[in-house]
Amino acid sequence: MSIALTALIGWYTRVLYQAESALTAIQQLASVRYLDKVRAVRRLAQDEEVFTKHDARYAQYHQQLGDLALARAAHNAAVGLITRASENDSYPFEAFLRSLPAHAAPPEQRPADQASSAAAPGSGLHDLTATAPEDPDPCSTLAVATAEAAHRETSRTHATDLAPKRDLLEDYCFLVNIGDDNPGILFTPTFGAQYTFEIGTQRMILSGWVLPFLYGLLGASVFLMRSLLNERTANMALFPVLLRLALGGIAGLVIGWFSVPGVGTSATQISSIPFGVAFLAGFSIDTLFALLERLTHSLSAAPRRRPANTHG
């Protein structure tokens, strides 16, 4: 049992630190400002004198292009962390257990299931089509629209409404022209914000409930193993063993309540000290309950006041 608990603790610890890294990545996405970097390089590249005169702006263009490549790499790494953290299983072998009904289905039903899962909102195909423009060739459409706008006058209100969309489409076409591998990322500028609450809640549950409970169970199981190896102590019956394990898990939960992080984008590093204290609480339950009883007595004992001396 101790080996199984140790493996389970290791699995949930990996999920916890992955969620913590994802919250840090969400903060990094806000500081990278990838769209602003793309727009600055694109507007500098639209000036033909930059490439004909080879002056200071030419060197500035190449420097900004290098900064854009670094920002794209940081952005892609952050997106990968957030995606993996949001797709983590709730328990070990969850994906395998969910796939069992699909393998048990008749063969004639499997192609339809695969087609429906391919178009599901969580699949990669849906995510790819959701971030890509509806026009199969938006850059050619932008060129035609620009040529038509040059030959006719448009109202100031209409031009103001189309300006943000035109800028975004020009940024997209600029990334296509320089060979960017994922230009559709511009159409999801707030990526990661929708996962903040989900990942933060997962982090809070793991660090404040699941892992302290498992560490308490591990401490209680180690105590039982030590008792079995000690020849001076009598072997415990099944019910006392189960009761000891339950109290160990509850003791770990009590320790975890004092270290529950808040839900949000805060990526404060999680300390392993509460987990160690939860293990000690599960190992020495008697000491923990003795401390709780002392605390209860000290809080419930009202201070006694001496009666006032009314006699002169």
Salt bridges, closest charged atoms under 4 A:
ASP36 OD2 - ARG33 NH2 2.44
ASP47 OD2 - ARG57 NH1 2.58
GLU49 OE1 - LYS53 NZ 3.64
GLU49 OE1 - ARG57 NH2 3.29
ASP55 OD2 - ARG57 NE 3.67
GLU94 OE2 - ARG98 NH2 2.61
ASP127 OD1 - HIS126 ND1 3.90
GLU148 OE1 - ARG152 NH1 3.62
ASP167 OD1 - ARG42 NH2 3.70
ASP167 OD2 - ARG43 NH2 3.60
GLU170 OE1 - ARG42 NH1 2.77
ASP171 OD2 - ARG39 NH2 2.68
ASP171 OD1 - ARG42 NE 2.79
ASP180 OD2 - ARG72 NH1 3.15
